[in-house]
Amino acid sequence: MKSLLYLASSGCQLWCKDKDGWRISTAEPTEPVWVVTDLPDESFAEIEMPRLFGRDRSTFIARQLASRFPDTPYRTALTPHHVSGLMERLAPTHQLFLGISSPERLDTEIGERPITGVWPISLLLTHFCHSRKLPAELLVVLPSPEALRIVFLKKHTPLLTRLAPVANDIRVQAEEIIRTRRYLENTRMIERGQTCPVLLLGDAGAFANPLASAQMTLIAPPAPWDTHPPADWHLPLFDLALTCPAGQIAPIGRRTDFLAKRLRLFALGAAALLMLTSLWAASGNLSVILNTLRQQEQAKTKVQQLQSNITELEQKTNSFGVDPELLRRAITLDEQEVASAPAIADHLQSLSQVLSGFPELRLKQLEWRLLATGETACAKTAGSTVPAAAETPPPAEGEAKRLVELEFEISLPDTYGPGDQARVLRQISQQLGKIKGIALAQDPARELDQGVLQGSTTSTAEKRQHWCLSLPGSTKASAKATEAKP
């Protein structure tokens, strides 16, 4: 059960909220109480300030707050709601203060009770009307039997609050509302002659005619109170206070019990979370240990099975009457020399696809040789302009490691001039370069280009049209025949 202390100008009431709603209580609460005030000393103050940040800003605000409310600890700084832009949100140049200038009444009524906080009724009305469905400029009126609370909001920011000590007389209360409007016009908070919306939290029908004559329009309260208005409008404000909205004005010294309780709950929650995290981590480690032991047992079983398979295989090998080591060498030789030997058909097919586009050419010489592991291709080629035939590229994973050396020489027709011969040589080299995995060690086209750069006088016909290259053990032709027309 939650308790709330309501301090009004006429007296003090202690309210309690249970499952049946709000009721007045006479029993002294044992838990911290919420305090709601409706005193004539409540006031707002708005100042303009430079755009400061960090400690400079907090120091400036604290100094200005102390100068506006020097005689009371019940004060606070509020941020206006009508800020726009990133810089205005980070460091607004308008600051709003709220305070109760006479703290004696509060200290007397609160006494030694532990409190949750103090919320003036003006602040609660501001939070109650902070809805986009309501106008930005609004006059909020809360009638009560002994007084009339009026709060003016401009851009959803409270600028004026006053408590008119008038009796429960509709005519007199309407005159107070109209007098407040004239004051706002004189101080230029609203334009003269402007229609002023009024949110009256009470019997609005009785105020309709007097306010309409003064260009003041009554508006409906926000949902859900527009369809189901309460009998006492103070009760929704009490519910709002229980949510601890921003802007409470009590000093920290008055709220030590409440803050200590919250800190204790936070510490208990953090400890419980830490314990759950530790249990979760321990359970994870335990599952890892169990999985490791299970995998270890499976590995032992597999090792035993492999050992039995090896023993059985050795027994079968011994039954053949052949030395096992000799059999292993034979298998290794078969895998490395016989099974890994590539087929010559793939390489000849690749070469034939290249040369098929040149029907006038004749193949003078062709040599296909399987390279040993680690042997450099075309190392013995005489007259090569490339030293030691350029090292063959390392084989990619999944491909055969054996390489093949392919060396061939062609004969050019006598009808070809030097330009035609050079063009044919370049075209053949280009087509050869399209074969996957090829490495040209000797290339007549490259030698031709070097001869041009060095100013060689030897004709193309006097040179051997000789290529030497390396290919992977298994390859497929990737070059398409292109017929040359010299």
N, C-alpha and C positions, 0 to 999 in steps of 0.2 A: 504494500500500500504506500502510495506516494503522498507527501504532504506539501501544501503550498500556503505561504503566508501572504495575504493580500493587505497591503497598506494603502489606505485611502485617506483623504483629508478628514473624513468623518470618523474614522476609527480603524481598527485592525481586526481581521478575520482569519481564522485558520481553517483551510479547506483540505479535505482528504479525497482521494480518488481510489475507488475500488471497482469491482466488476460491475456494480450497479451505476457507476458514474460519480459525479461530484456531490459532496455533501459537506456541510459545516461540521467541524469537529471541535471538541473541547479537551480531548486528551493530548498531552504533550508528546510530540513525536520523538522517537529515538534515533531516527536516521536524519541525515542532512535534508533541509527543507529548501524548496524553491521560493524565492521572494519576488513578488510583483508589486510595483509601486504605482500609485496614481496620485501624485503630490503636485502642488502648484509650483514647486521649485525645479521641476524638470525643464530643461532647455537645451536647444541645439545651437551650435555656433559653427559657422563655415568660414574658412580662411583660404587665401591664396598663398602659395608658397613656391619657392624655386624648385626646379627639378633636381632633387638630391637623391643619392643612393646610399644604401648600407648604413653605417653607424652615423654618418652625418644626418641622414634623413630621420632616423629614430631619435637622435638627440634633439633635432629641431622640433619634431612633433611633441616630444615630452616637454620641452620648454614652453611651447605655445599652449599645450594643454594645461600646464600648471598656471600659466598667466590668465587663461580664460576661467578656470575654476580653482582659485588658489586656496579656498577654505574647506575643501572636501576631498576625501579619498575616493568617493563614488563618482568616477569619471572614466571616460574611455574615448579612444579615437576610432572613427568609422570611416570606411572608404566609400565615397559616393558611387551610386549605381550607374550614373549616366556617363561614365568614362567611355571613350572610344579611341581606337588605335592602340598599337602595341606599346608605345612609349607611355601613353596615359595609363595603361594597365600596369606597367612595371613601376612607374613613378609618377602618379597623378599630381597635377599642380593645384588641385583643390582638395582640401581636407575638412572633414566634418567631425565635430566634437559633440559629445553628449555627457551631461552630468547633472547631479542633484546638488544644488548650491548649499543646502542646509542639511548636514549629516546627522544632527542631533536626534531628530525624530527616528531615523533609521537605526542608529545605535541603541536608542532606548527600546524600541520595539523588538529588535532582533536579540538583544541581550547576549547571552552566552550560547545561544543555539548554533549548532553547526549548520551551515548553509551551502547549497549548491551554487548559487549565484543570485544576482539581483538584476531584474529586467524591468525597466520603466514601461508603463503602458503605452507611451508614445512609440517606443521602439517596437513593441509587439504589433501595434497597429501598422507600422511601416512594413514589417515582414508579412503581415496578413494581407496587405494590399499590393505586395510585390508580384503582380501577375500581368502578363502581356495583354490579357483581355480587358484590363482596366486602363483608363486614360493615364497618360504620363503626368499630367497636372491634375491633381485631385485634392478635394477638401474632405477629410475623413472626420466624421462626427460620431461620438459615443455618448449618448445621454445616460445619465444615472439619476437616482432620486434627489441627490444633494448637489450635483455639479454637472458640468458639460465639458467633455474633453474634445478639443478641436486640434487636428494635425493637418498641416498643409504639405503636400508632396509636389515637387517640381522635378520632372524627369525621374520619377520614382525615388527621389531623395528628399528626406524631411528637412524643411527649412524653418518651420514655425510650429510650435506646440503651445497651447494655452489651456488652462483649466478655469472655466468661468463658474464662479460659485452662485449659480442661479437655481431656483427651486424647480420642481418638476412641473413647469408651466410651458406649454408649447409655444405660446406667443412670445414669451420672454426669451426662450431658447432660440427661436427663429430670429429674433432681433440680434442675439449674440452672433449667430452665424453670419447674418448680413453685415454686422459691424466688423467681423473678421475679414470679410471680402473687401470692404472699403479700405481697411488697413493695408491689405495686400495691393490694392490699386494705388494707394498713396505711396507705398514704398516701391512701386513698379515691379513687384514680383509677378503680377499679371497685368494684362492690358485693360485699360478702362473700357467698359462696355462689353468685354469678352464674356461669353457664356462659360460659367464655371460649373463643372460637374461636382456633385456632392454624393458621397457614400455615407448614408445615415444608417448606423447599426442600431435600429430600434423601430418604432412605429413610424415608417416613412410616409404613410398616407396622410397623417395629420399635418406634416410639414410641406406638402406638395404646393398648396396655393400660396402661402407666404413666400416660399423660396422662388416659385415661378415668376412672381411679380418683380423679383430682384435679379432676373436673368440667371438663375441657378437651377440646374437640372439634376434631378435625383436619378441615380443609376442603381442597378441591381448588384448585390454582393457577388463575389466569385462563387463558383461551384464548390461544394454541393449545397452551399447555404442559400443559393438563389431559389431553390425549390423547397428546401426544408429549413427555414430559419429557426434558430434556437429561441427558447423563451428568454434566456439571459445571454447577451452577447459577450459577457465576461468569460463564460465557460470555454468557448473556442480559443480565446486568448490564453486561458490557463493551459489548455492542451498544447498550444504552441510553445508556451514557456517550458513545458516538460521536455521538449525536444532540444533544449539548450541552444537556441539560435545565437548567432554571432552578435556581439555587442553588449554582453553583460558588464556591469559597472562595478561590481564588488572588488575590493583589493584582495590580493592573494592571501594575506593574513587571515581574512575571514573565511577562506575556502580550503584551509589546510586539510581538514578531515575528508572532505569530498575528493580533493586531488590525491591525497594519500591512498584512499580507497581505490580510486581508478588506477593509480600506479601499482597498487598491490595486485589488482585484477590483471593488469597488463603483464606484470612479472610472473604471475601464476600461469597465464596463457602462454607466455614465452617458454616457461619451464616445461609445461605440458607438451608444447610443440617440439622442444628440444628432445624430450624423452621419446616422443613418437618417432622423431627422426633417427634417434640412436637405435631404437628397436628395429626400425625399417632397415637401417644400414647393417645392423647385426644379422638380421634375417637374410639380407642379401649376401653377406659374407658366408653365412652358414650354408646357403644354397650353393655358393661357388665351391666351398670345401667339399660338399657332398657330390657335386658334379665332377670335381677333380678326382675324388676317390673312385667314382664310378668309371670314369675314363681310364684311370690307372688299372682297374680290374679288367676292363675290356682290352687294354693294351697288352696286359699279361696273357690274357686268353689268346689274343692274336699271335703273340710271340711264340707261345707254346704250339699253336697250330702250324705256324710257319716252320718251327723246328721239326715237327713231325713230318711236314711235307718235304723238307730238305732231306731228312733221314730216309724217307721212303724213296725219294728221287735218287739218292746215292745208292740205295740198294738195287734199284732198277738199273742204274748205270753200271754197277759192278756185275750185274747179271749178263751184260752184253759181252763181257770179256775184253773190254777196251779200257785203257787207263782214263779215268775221269778228267785229268788235267789235259790230256791230248784231245779229248772230246770238246772240252771248253775252248781250247785253242782253235779247233776246227770250226766251232760255231762262231767264234769271234772273227776268224778269217772270212767265213761266209758272209757275216753281217757287214764287215768293213770293206771287203774287196769284191765279193760277188754280188751280194744283194744290193749294195749301194752303187754299183756301177750303173750309170744312166744309159738309156737307150739312145742310139745314134739317130734314130728316125726323127725325134723331135727337133734336134738341132739342124739336121739336113732340111727338114720341112721349113724351119724358120729361114734358113739361108735361101732356099728355093723361092719362097714368097718374096724375098727382097730382090733376087735377081730375075724373077719372072717379068718384071716390068722393063727389062732391057734385053730384048730378044737378039740384038746384034752382037752381044758380048759372048765370049767363050771362056769357060773355066779351064785354066791351064793347069792349076795345081790345087789340091785339097788335102789337108792333113787334119785329122781329128784325134786328139790325144787326151786321155784321162789323167788329170793331175793328181799327184800324191798329196796327202794331207800336209798343209803348210807350204806347198811348193808355189813359187811365183810364176804366173802365166807369162809366156813369151819371153822368158829370161834369156834364151839362146838365140833369139832373132837377131840376125846380123843387119847392121845398117839402120836400126830403129832410132828414130829421133827422140823417143821417149826413154829415159833411163830405166833399165830393168823392167820394162813393159808395164809400168804403173801397177801398183799392188792391187790385187783383186779385192773387191769389197767384202767385208765379213758377211757370212750368210745369216739371214734372218731366222728367228726361232720358228720351228716347224718345217723349215725347208731342208733339203739334202745338203750336207756339208761338203760333198765332193764337187770339184769344179772341172770343167772341160775346156781345153785349149783348142780353138778352131783357127786354122791358118789356111788361107786360100789366096790364089792369084788369078787375075782375069786378063784377057787379051782384048784390046780395043781395036775396032776396025781401022784400016788405014785411011778410010774416008773421013774420019773425025779430025777436025782441026784442033788446035790447042784449046780454044774456048769451049768446044763441045766436049773434049776430053775432061777438062776441069769441071764442067757442069755435071757430067755423068759421075765423076768421082765423088763430088759433093752430095749428089742425090743418093748414091749407094751408102755413103757414110751416114746420111740422115736417116735412111730406112733402117740401117743396122742399129742406130741409137735408140730406135723405138722398141727394140726387143727388151723384154723385162729382164733385169739382172745383168745386162751385158756390160763389159768393161773393155773398151778399145785400147789395145796396147800400141798397135801400129796402124796409122791411118794415113793413106796417101793424100787425102784432102787436107789434113793438117800439115803434112809435109809440103804440099803445094802452096798453102798460105805462107808458111815460113820461107819458102823459096822466093815468093814475091816480095816479102819484107826484106830479105837479104840480097835481093837483086841477082838471083841465080840465072844463068844463061842456059842451063840444061833444059831441054824440052821435055814435055810430059811424056812423049812416046819413048824417050830414052830411059825413063825411070820404070822400075817394076811397079805394076799395079797390085800391090801386095798388102793384104790385111792380116792382122793377127789380133785375136780377141779371146776373152774368157767368158764362159756362160755357166750358169748354175747347172747342177746335175740333171734337173728335170725342168723343162721350160716349155711354154706354149707360144706359138708365134703370135706376136702382137702387132707386127708391122704389116700393113696392107701394100700390095704391089702397086707401084705407080709407074706407068710406062713413060719413059723419057723420049722426047722427040728433039734430037739435036738439030 
